[in-house]
Amino acid sequence: APSQQETNTNGQMNLPFDGEDNILKYNEIMIKNQTWTYPVPYPSDQYWDSIEHDEEYSSAAAYFLKQIEKQTRTMRCGEGDGIILIISDLLRPDEVFTAHWREFASALEQYQYVLKCLPKRIKSHFYFRGMELSSQVLNVLSNGLCSAHFQSLCFENNHFERDGIKFVLSYMQNNHILEELYLCQNPIDMKDDFDRLCEVIKGHPSLSTIKLIECRGGGLNGFEMLCSVMTAGKNKLKEINLSSNGISTGGSTFMSNFLATNPTLQSLDLRGNQVDDEDANLIASALKNNSNLRYLDLTNNILTGAGWEALHKVEFDDTSLNLAADSNHTCKIKYPIGHGIVDFSDINRHDFEQKAVRSKKIYSILSSRNRECTNVQNLDNVPLEFLPEMLVSIQEYSRYHLLGNSPRQARDDVKVLSIIYEIMRRWEITMSVCKSLSGCG
């Protein structure tokens, strides 16, 4: 709200939009709302009894109406920091809710001026879960929501069918600052509607996150949904979540080829689909050429231990120093419990410097070999003249935890002097043998 705005050196508010017009309108509405009271009465217990709803449903309806009133008051008072949140059990449309919907929509229309005056560091959200939204309710909501431009729009389990999808698409097209769309358990049945969604994604100026969880309707193919979203959002979307949509590649390399191009995508969540070991191997190969993806979740698919091992190897292949250096150092992979895979979530993290992550992996191998005194035999092919440079590199690798944003130091790291001593001792013996043989000649 305007009272929270940062000010410039002259004490004036720094507004991100057309400041003067919006602040004047905001002040006008706030003055008008000083005497406002919530005008809609609540239905009586006798009403619920008359339509034969059980006590649990009646309680859920009462709780829902209290939330509607609370959020309406929040918007009328210019509060809430741009977050409007309604959560309820699944309720069916009822005429008794209509007046409450109208009051809520009216407050939404006024709230547009609060949203326009929020500091840019605050992200606005509209989140609605559990209430069945009929065509009539959507029409009422559209009158207010079309003018209230939130940055995040979320609808979960609303049973709004095709009218709801059209409502969401219309809102996306008219809101140029929308950054995130989240639909969950709201199936999209018509391919034409999904194609239109992808067109909106492709042309939208701000959209960066698409979450369509359990949204595959009867007329759609899960893998085609993924391909279409990836194509529409290439070099634009940073996060894609298509969990629980029955995605099966059928051996197609589209997804792995897409990831290998190193697009802007930073997070890919495909939990609860039909991704298999062949897909895992292809994705692992693609991640060798990808430095932008920061998070990958393939849990609850049909991967076996072999598929998880392939992903594990690309994240940290500890069979040699060169393979460890060539591993992916940016993508945090979510692993399931029970496959015996070491979770590297504390190493490959989006906030860690890639150089620090790479150094930690290399030093981890050097430490492990030092405990077994096997570093030298793995470095026998290193020419003697490279020994000084190698020792300097080992010293640098040991300091990985001091490189800006970096992983914490591992408890089982050995002291760097222990590794240096091991290498120098072996090389000293080698050099003495060489000198002895030279003298015999």
C-alpha positions as CSV (number, residue, x, y, z in Angstrom):
1,A,0.0,0.0,0.0
2,P,1.1,3.6,-0.4
3,S,2.1,3.9,3.2
4,Q,4.7,1.2,2.5
5,Q,6.3,2.9,-0.5
6,E,10.0,3.8,-0.5
7,T,10.6,7.5,-0.8
8,N,13.2,9.5,-2.7
9,T,15.5,12.1,-1.3
10,N,12.7,14.7,-1.5
11,G,10.4,12.5,0.7
12,Q,8.1,11.7,-2.3
13,M,6.9,8.2,-3.1
14,N,8.6,6.2,-5.8
15,L,5.7,4.6,-7.6
16,P,6.4,2.0,-10.3
17,F,3.4,3.0,-12.6
18,D,1.7,6.3,-13.3
19,G,2.2,7.4,-9.7
20,E,0.1,10.5,-9.4
21,D,-3.1,9.2,-11.0
22,N,-3.0,6.0,-9.1
23,I,-2.2,7.5,-5.7
24,L,-5.0,10.0,-6.1
25,K,-7.4,7.3,-7.0
26,Y,-6.2,5.1,-4.1
27,N,-6.7,8.0,-1.6
28,E,-10.1,8.7,-3.0
29,I,-11.2,5.0,-2.5
30,M,-9.6,4.8,1.0
31,I,-11.5,7.9,2.1
32,K,-14.7,6.5,0.7
33,N,-14.2,3.1,2.4
34,Q,-13.7,4.6,5.8
35,T,-17.4,4.3,6.5
36,W,-17.9,1.0,4.6
37,T,-19.2,-2.0,6.4
38,Y,-19.7,-5.5,5.0
39,P,-23.3,-5.4,3.7
40,V,-24.1,-9.1,3.0
41,P,-25.8,-11.2,5.7
42,Y,-24.8,-14.8,6.4
43,P,-27.3,-17.6,5.7
44,S,-29.0,-18.9,8.9
45,D,-28.7,-22.4,10.2
46,Q,-32.3,-22.9,9.2
47,Y,-31.3,-22.3,5.6
48,W,-28.7,-25.1,5.6
49,D,-31.2,-27.4,7.3
50,S,-33.8,-26.6,4.7
51,I,-31.7,-27.8,1.8
52,E,-30.5,-30.9,3.6
53,H,-26.8,-30.2,3.8
54,D,-24.9,-32.1,6.5
55,E,-23.2,-30.4,9.3
56,E,-19.7,-30.8,7.8
57,Y,-20.8,-29.1,4.6
58,S,-22.5,-26.3,6.5
59,S,-19.4,-25.7,8.6
60,A,-17.2,-25.6,5.4
61,A,-19.6,-23.1,3.8
62,A,-19.5,-20.8,6.9
63,Y,-15.7,-20.9,6.9
64,F,-15.6,-20.1,3.2
65,L,-17.9,-17.1,3.6
66,K,-15.8,-15.8,6.5
67,Q,-12.7,-15.9,4.2
68,I,-14.6,-14.1,1.5
69,E,-15.5,-11.4,4.0
70,K,-12.0,-11.2,5.4
71,Q,-10.4,-10.8,1.9
72,T,-13.1,-8.3,0.9
73,R,-12.3,-6.2,4.0
74,T,-8.5,-6.5,3.2
75,M,-9.0,-5.2,-0.3
76,R,-11.4,-2.4,0.8
77,C,-8.8,-1.2,3.4
78,G,-5.9,-1.4,0.9
79,E,-4.1,-4.0,2.9
80,G,-2.7,-7.5,2.3
81,D,0.5,-6.7,0.5
82,G,-1.0,-7.8,-2.8
83,I,-1.9,-11.4,-1.6
84,I,-5.5,-12.5,-1.9
85,L,-5.9,-16.1,-0.7
86,I,-9.1,-18.2,-0.5
87,I,-8.9,-21.8,0.6
88,S,-11.8,-24.1,1.2
89,D,-13.1,-27.6,1.0
90,L,-14.8,-28.3,-2.3
91,L,-18.2,-26.5,-2.2
92,R,-20.9,-26.5,-4.8
93,P,-22.3,-23.3,-6.3
94,D,-25.2,-21.9,-4.2
95,E,-27.4,-18.9,-4.8
96,V,-26.8,-17.8,-1.2
97,F,-23.1,-17.1,-2.2
98,T,-24.0,-14.8,-5.1
99,A,-24.2,-11.5,-3.1
100,H,-20.9,-12.4,-1.4
101,W,-19.2,-13.0,-4.8
102,R,-20.4,-9.6,-6.0
103,E,-19.1,-7.8,-3.0
104,F,-15.8,-9.6,-3.4
105,A,-15.6,-8.7,-7.1
106,S,-16.3,-5.1,-6.4
107,A,-13.5,-5.0,-3.9
108,L,-11.2,-6.6,-6.4
109,E,-12.0,-3.9,-8.9
110,Q,-10.9,-1.2,-6.4
111,Y,-7.9,-3.2,-5.4
112,Q,-6.2,-2.6,-8.7
113,Y,-5.0,0.8,-7.4
114,V,-3.3,-0.9,-4.4
115,L,-1.6,-3.4,-6.8
116,K,-0.4,-0.6,-9.0
117,C,1.2,1.2,-6.0
118,L,3.0,-1.7,-4.5
119,P,6.8,-1.5,-4.5
120,K,8.4,-3.6,-7.3
121,R,10.0,-5.9,-4.7
122,I,6.6,-7.2,-3.6
123,K,5.0,-9.9,-5.8
124,S,1.2,-10.0,-5.8
125,H,-0.7,-13.3,-5.7
126,F,-4.3,-14.4,-6.3
127,Y,-4.8,-17.9,-5.0
128,F,-8.2,-19.8,-5.1
129,R,-8.5,-23.4,-4.0
130,G,-11.4,-25.7,-3.4
131,M,-14.5,-23.8,-4.4
132,E,-16.4,-25.0,-7.4
133,L,-16.6,-22.1,-9.8
134,S,-19.7,-22.1,-12.1
135,S,-20.1,-20.0,-15.2
136,Q,-22.2,-17.5,-13.2
137,V,-19.5,-17.1,-10.6
138,L,-16.8,-16.7,-13.2
139,N,-18.8,-13.9,-14.9
140,V,-19.1,-12.1,-11.6
141,L,-15.4,-12.5,-10.8
142,S,-14.3,-11.4,-14.3
143,N,-15.8,-8.0,-13.7
144,G,-13.4,-7.4,-10.9
145,L,-10.4,-9.6,-11.7
146,C,-9.9,-8.3,-15.2
147,S,-8.8,-4.9,-13.8
148,A,-6.8,-6.3,-10.9
149,H,-3.4,-7.3,-12.4
150,F,-1.7,-9.8,-10.1
151,Q,1.7,-11.3,-10.9
152,S,0.7,-14.8,-9.8
153,L,-2.6,-16.5,-10.7
154,C,-3.5,-19.8,-9.0
155,F,-6.6,-21.9,-9.3
156,E,-6.7,-25.4,-7.6
157,N,-9.5,-27.9,-7.7
158,N,-12.3,-25.6,-8.9
159,H,-14.1,-27.9,-11.4
160,F,-14.6,-24.9,-13.7
161,E,-14.3,-26.9,-16.9
162,R,-14.0,-25.2,-20.3
163,D,-15.6,-21.9,-19.1
164,G,-12.9,-21.7,-16.5
165,I,-10.1,-22.3,-19.0
166,K,-11.4,-19.5,-21.2
167,F,-11.7,-17.3,-18.2
168,V,-8.0,-17.9,-17.3
169,L,-6.9,-17.4,-20.9
170,S,-8.7,-14.1,-21.1
171,Y,-7.1,-12.9,-17.9
172,M,-3.6,-13.9,-19.1
173,Q,-4.1,-12.0,-22.3
174,N,-5.2,-8.8,-20.5
175,N,-2.6,-8.9,-17.8
176,H,0.8,-8.0,-19.2
177,I,2.6,-8.2,-15.8
178,L,1.5,-11.8,-15.0
179,E,4.6,-13.9,-14.2
180,E,3.1,-17.2,-12.9
181,L,0.2,-19.4,-13.9
182,Y,-0.7,-22.3,-11.6
183,L,-3.6,-24.7,-12.4
184,C,-4.0,-27.8,-10.3
185,Q,-6.8,-30.5,-10.7
186,N,-8.6,-28.3,-13.3
187,P,-8.5,-30.5,-16.4
188,I,-8.1,-29.0,-19.8
189,D,-10.2,-31.3,-22.1
190,M,-10.1,-29.5,-25.5
191,K,-6.9,-29.5,-27.6
192,D,-8.0,-26.1,-29.0
193,D,-8.0,-24.6,-25.5
194,F,-4.5,-26.0,-24.8
195,D,-3.2,-24.7,-28.2
196,R,-4.5,-21.3,-27.3
197,L,-2.8,-21.5,-23.9
198,C,0.5,-22.2,-25.7
199,E,-0.1,-19.2,-28.0
200,V,-0.6,-17.0,-25.0
201,I,2.5,-18.3,-23.4
202,K,4.5,-17.7,-26.5
203,G,3.4,-14.1,-26.9
204,H,3.2,-13.0,-23.2
205,P,5.7,-10.4,-22.2
206,S,6.3,-11.4,-18.6
207,L,5.2,-15.0,-18.1
208,S,8.1,-17.1,-16.6
209,T,6.4,-19.9,-14.7
210,I,3.8,-22.5,-15.8
211,K,2.4,-25.1,-13.4
212,L,-0.2,-27.4,-14.8
213,I,-0.6,-30.1,-12.2
214,E,-3.0,-33.0,-13.0
215,C,-4.6,-30.9,-15.8
216,R,-4.6,-33.4,-18.6
217,G,-8.2,-33.8,-19.7
218,G,-9.6,-36.7,-21.8
219,G,-8.8,-35.1,-25.1
220,L,-5.1,-34.4,-24.5
221,N,-1.8,-36.4,-24.6
222,G,0.5,-35.7,-21.7
223,F,3.7,-35.8,-23.7
224,E,2.3,-33.5,-26.4
225,M,1.3,-31.1,-23.6
226,L,5.0,-31.0,-22.4
227,C,6.3,-30.6,-25.9
228,S,3.9,-27.8,-26.7
229,V,4.7,-25.9,-23.5
230,M,8.5,-26.3,-24.0
231,T,8.2,-25.1,-27.6
232,A,6.0,-22.1,-26.7
233,G,8.2,-21.1,-23.7
234,K,11.6,-21.7,-25.2
235,N,14.1,-19.0,-24.1
236,K,11.3,-17.5,-22.0
237,L,10.0,-19.9,-19.3
238,K,12.2,-20.4,-16.2
239,E,9.9,-23.0,-14.5
240,I,7.7,-25.8,-15.9
241,N,5.7,-28.1,-13.7
242,L,3.6,-30.7,-15.4
243,S,3.3,-33.2,-12.6
244,S,0.7,-36.0,-12.8
245,N,-0.2,-35.6,-16.4
246,G,0.4,-39.2,-17.7
247,I,3.5,-38.1,-19.6
248,S,5.2,-40.9,-21.5
249,T,7.8,-40.1,-24.2
250,G,7.4,-43.4,-26.1
251,G,11.1,-43.2,-26.9
252,S,11.0,-39.7,-28.3
253,T,14.2,-37.6,-27.8
254,F,12.3,-34.2,-27.9
255,M,12.7,-33.5,-24.1
256,S,16.4,-34.4,-24.0
257,N,17.1,-32.5,-27.2
258,F,15.4,-29.5,-25.8
259,L,17.4,-29.6,-22.6
260,A,20.6,-30.1,-24.5
261,T,20.1,-26.7,-26.2
262,N,20.6,-25.1,-22.8
263,P,17.4,-23.1,-22.8
264,T,16.5,-20.5,-20.1
265,L,14.5,-23.2,-18.2
266,Q,15.7,-23.4,-14.6
267,S,13.3,-25.8,-13.0
268,L,11.5,-28.9,-14.5
269,D,9.1,-30.8,-12.3
270,L,7.6,-34.0,-13.9
271,R,6.7,-36.0,-10.8
272,G,4.1,-38.7,-11.1
273,N,4.4,-39.4,-14.8
274,Q,5.7,-42.3,-16.9
275,V,9.3,-41.2,-17.5
276,D,11.5,-44.4,-17.7
277,D,15.2,-45.4,-17.6
278,E,15.7,-44.7,-21.3
279,D,14.4,-41.2,-20.8
280,A,16.7,-40.8,-17.8
281,N,19.8,-41.8,-19.8
282,L,18.8,-39.3,-22.5
283,I,18.3,-36.5,-20.0
284,A,21.6,-37.3,-18.3
285,S,23.4,-37.0,-21.6
286,A,21.6,-33.6,-22.2
287,L,22.6,-32.3,-18.8
288,K,26.2,-32.5,-19.8
289,N,25.5,-29.6,-22.1
290,N,23.1,-27.7,-19.8
291,S,24.2,-25.0,-17.3
292,N,20.9,-23.2,-16.8
293,L,18.7,-25.9,-15.3
294,R,18.8,-25.7,-11.5
295,Y,16.2,-28.3,-10.4
296,L,14.9,-31.5,-11.8
297,D,12.3,-33.7,-10.2
298,L,11.4,-37.1,-11.8
299,T,10.3,-38.9,-8.6
300,N,7.2,-41.1,-8.7
301,N,7.8,-42.1,-12.3
302,I,8.8,-45.6,-13.5
303,L,12.6,-45.2,-13.2
304,T,14.5,-48.1,-11.8
305,G,17.9,-48.0,-10.0
306,A,19.7,-47.9,-13.4
307,G,17.9,-44.7,-14.4
308,W,18.6,-43.0,-11.2
309,E,22.3,-44.1,-11.4
310,A,22.6,-42.5,-14.8
311,L,21.3,-39.2,-13.4
312,H,23.5,-39.6,-10.4
313,K,26.6,-40.0,-12.6
314,V,26.0,-36.9,-14.6
315,E,25.6,-34.9,-11.4
316,F,28.8,-36.3,-9.9
317,D,30.9,-39.0,-11.7
318,D,33.6,-39.9,-9.1
319,T,35.3,-42.6,-11.2
320,S,38.0,-40.1,-12.3
321,L,39.0,-36.5,-11.7
322,N,38.3,-35.6,-15.4
323,L,34.8,-37.1,-15.3
324,A,34.1,-35.3,-12.0
325,A,35.2,-32.0,-13.6
326,D,33.0,-32.6,-16.6
327,S,29.9,-33.4,-14.5
328,N,26.9,-31.1,-14.3
329,H,27.6,-28.6,-11.5
330,T,24.4,-26.6,-11.6
331,C,21.3,-28.9,-11.5
332,K,20.0,-30.2,-8.2
333,I,18.3,-33.5,-8.9
334,K,15.6,-34.8,-6.6
335,Y,16.1,-38.5,-5.7
336,P,13.6,-40.9,-4.2
337,I,14.3,-42.6,-0.8
338,G,15.4,-46.2,-1.0
339,H,17.5,-46.4,-4.1
340,G,20.8,-46.1,-2.3
341,I,21.7,-42.9,-4.2
342,V,23.7,-40.2,-2.4
343,D,21.8,-37.0,-2.5
344,F,24.0,-34.1,-3.7
345,S,21.3,-31.5,-2.9
346,D,23.8,-29.7,-0.6
347,I,26.3,-29.4,-3.5
348,N,24.5,-28.6,-6.8
349,R,22.4,-25.7,-5.7
350,H,21.3,-22.7,-7.7
351,D,22.9,-20.2,-5.2
352,F,26.4,-21.9,-5.3
353,E,29.1,-20.8,-7.7
354,Q,29.8,-23.4,-10.4
355,K,33.6,-23.2,-9.8
356,A,33.1,-23.9,-6.1
357,V,30.9,-26.9,-6.8
358,R,33.4,-28.3,-9.3
359,S,36.2,-27.9,-6.9
360,K,34.4,-29.6,-4.0
361,K,33.7,-32.7,-6.2
362,I,37.4,-32.9,-7.3
363,Y,38.6,-32.4,-3.7
364,S,36.2,-35.0,-2.5
365,I,37.8,-37.6,-4.8
366,L,41.3,-36.5,-3.7
367,S,40.3,-36.9,-0.1
368,S,38.8,-40.3,-0.6
369,R,41.9,-41.5,-2.5
370,N,44.2,-40.1,0.2
371,R,42.6,-42.2,2.9
372,E,43.5,-45.2,0.8
373,C,46.8,-43.8,-0.3
374,T,45.9,-44.2,-4.0
375,N,46.3,-40.7,-5.3
376,V,49.7,-41.2,-6.9
377,Q,48.8,-44.4,-8.7
378,N,45.9,-42.5,-10.3
379,L,48.3,-39.7,-11.3
380,D,51.2,-41.8,-12.6
381,N,50.6,-40.5,-16.1
382,V,51.1,-36.9,-15.1
383,P,54.6,-35.7,-16.3
384,L,57.0,-34.7,-13.6
385,E,57.3,-31.1,-14.9
386,F,53.6,-30.6,-14.2
387,L,54.0,-31.5,-10.5
388,P,54.3,-27.8,-9.3
389,E,51.1,-26.8,-11.1
390,M,49.3,-29.9,-9.8
391,L,50.2,-29.1,-6.2
392,V,49.0,-25.5,-6.7
393,S,45.7,-26.8,-8.1
394,I,45.1,-29.1,-5.2
395,Q,45.6,-26.2,-2.8
396,E,43.0,-24.2,-4.7
397,Y,40.5,-27.1,-4.8
398,S,40.8,-27.4,-1.0
399,R,39.6,-23.8,-0.6
400,Y,36.3,-24.5,-2.4
401,H,34.2,-23.6,0.7
402,L,35.8,-20.1,0.7
403,L,34.8,-19.1,-2.8
404,G,31.9,-16.7,-2.4
405,N,28.6,-18.6,-2.4
406,S,29.9,-22.1,-2.0
407,P,29.1,-25.5,-0.5
408,R,30.0,-26.0,3.2
409,Q,33.2,-27.9,3.9
410,A,32.7,-31.7,4.1
411,R,33.4,-33.4,7.4
412,D,35.4,-36.1,5.8
413,D,37.7,-33.8,3.8
414,V,41.3,-34.6,4.6
415,K,43.9,-31.8,5.3
416,V,45.4,-30.6,2.1
417,L,48.9,-31.2,3.5
418,S,48.1,-34.9,3.8
419,I,47.4,-35.1,0.1
420,I,50.5,-33.0,-0.8
421,Y,52.7,-35.2,1.5
422,E,51.3,-38.4,-0.1
423,I,52.1,-37.2,-3.6
424,M,55.5,-35.7,-2.8
425,R,56.6,-38.9,-0.9
426,R,55.7,-41.1,-3.9
427,W,57.4,-38.8,-6.4
428,E,60.5,-38.6,-4.2
429,I,60.8,-42.4,-4.3
430,T,60.3,-42.3,-8.1
431,M,62.9,-39.7,-8.6
432,S,65.4,-41.6,-6.4
433,V,64.9,-44.8,-8.4
434,C,65.4,-42.8,-11.6
435,K,68.7,-41.3,-10.3
436,S,69.9,-44.7,-9.2
437,L,69.2,-46.2,-12.6
438,S,70.9,-43.3,-14.3
439,G,74.0,-43.8,-12.2
440,C,74.2,-47.5,-13.1
441,G,74.2,-46.6,-16.7
